[in-house]
């Protein structure tokens, strides 16, 4: 009996020691539709969870079939994650909110979402028009101006890997940092031009100054007027109702979902850029460190 009690005591000691070394790690992901799905897929890529493959690109929390490590997934408003990062073990944050607070994917990120630049990638950002205006020649000129080498180089240099062009471009860059700075300060005269309003969200829209310069260099007679919205649910509503001409703030998956839910008749007229989701942490310096802190689950 004494031997049995000693064995039980030893096992309890081992369990308590293991528990002390491993605590549930709280990981935040965006709580909005497809960005929530992207966060889940990124945690799957990190080897922290397993996800039902039938969910494809858009899993929900219920589609997590196994927690490999002792983590808890906490959906939260995407725009709050940079300021509350210290409250979590880690958080998946997209470039729209990470870059303005100085978070750089290759420097600060633990893992970066990998996205193809071709095919049916649902997370490629887009220019959207009302379906009835899909063949508008002015809008086609704007798309063509966006999808130029000049704009590609501006995106790559100005955003320092937070965004990548989602159209064909030469990776050998010729623009200098000084030239990019000049583009950021570029102001185009509005008089005697066809004004096209484009709805945007977030702070990273300087690429449209590069687009405007391309249009001006071509003497296209088009003036792009950005209309800034403070919530993702507003630009599609404004475009659908005719308050703006185009919008450029979302990826394909978000558009598909938003249009289906709200009955919007909107169409993609051009791909723009890719903004990968990145896992950041102020408490751990690697995925392995998170795994060590959380511990394996049986």
Secondary structure, DSSP 8 states (H G I E B T S, - for coil): -HHHHHHHHHHHHHHHHHHHH---EEEEEE-SHHHHHHHHHHHHHTTSEEE-GGGTT---GGGEEEESBSEEEEEE-GGGHHHHGGGSSEEEEEHHHHGGGT--HHHH-SEE----SSSS-TTEEEEEEEGGGTT-HHHHHHHHHHTSHHHHHHHHHHTTTS-EESS---SS----HHHHHHHHT-----TTSEEEEEEEESS--THHHHHHHHHHHTT--EEEEEEEESSTTHHHHHHHHTSSSEE-S-BHHHHHHHHHHHT--EEEEEEEEE--EEEE-SS-SSHHHHHHHH-B--
